[in-house]
Structures are given as structure tokens and as C-alpha cells.
Amino acid sequence: MATATSRVGERGQITIPKALRERLGLRKGAVVEFSQEGNDLCVRKSEEAESPFHKYMGILNDIDDVDAYIEEIRGR
């Protein structure tokens, strides 16, 4: 289990460490759920609000000609 630390800010905000955000696929706008289990605060990635297409958003940003790229990966 990965662990990391973060400080609670003035308004109760925390930052989820980058390595954990990347590993869990948490991007801007992702919904998380908080719960208390004994003396522990648990944060879980919510499954309800995320579209299966969110993980693919932006992957073609570095490609100048999308049509040429598609032809290339299809082997034409």
C-alpha cells in the first residue's frame, strides 16, 4: 500500500500527491468519497461520476495530423 503525507490547509483543503493521483487516474474534476473508519479518514475514488472515456482525454494533443496518425497505426 502506497503512503504519502500532505498538510491540511487553512480552509481544510489537502493536496493528493502527484504519484498517487497518477496511479489512481485522478484528474481535474474527479470525484472522491470521504469516510471515517475508526480514527482513520479514508478517501476513495468515486466510480459514479467518471466516464470511461476520461482516461483517454488529451492523449492526441501532441499529434499534428490526427488523420495521418490514424492511418499510420492502422497500417495503411
KABEL-V175893 format. One record per helix or strand of 2 or more residues. SS is the DSSP state (H for helix, E for strand). FROM is the first residue (numbers start at 1). LEN is the number of residues. If there is no record, write none. Layout:
{{SS;FROM;LEN} {SS;FROM;LEN}}
This chain:
{{H;18;7} {E;32;6} {E;40;6} {H;54;3} {H;66;9}}
